Amino acid sequence: MFHVTNLGDFGGDVKPFADLRGYVPEPGDHWAAFDWDAAIEWDAEAWDEHVEAAVLATEEAERLVSGWRLANL
């Protein structure tokens, strides 16, 4: 797990996948290790889908960060 602020201004699309403290799950993480809103109930399928979407959003944000760094260094 990592914190959404690690992505700076490029983390906006990743925020919906973060828990209440801003931590984003990665493959191998378990939902119980996070601080979720009490209204969210996870099952294995929903969790897997959430993590997959979080990974895709994170990869895109990291790609944008990398592009920004190349253009601004």
Secondary structure, 3 states (H helix, E strand, C coil): CEEHHHHHHHHCCCHHHCCCCCEECCCCCCHHHCCCCCCCCCCHHHHHHHHHHHHHHHHHHHHHHHHHHHHHC
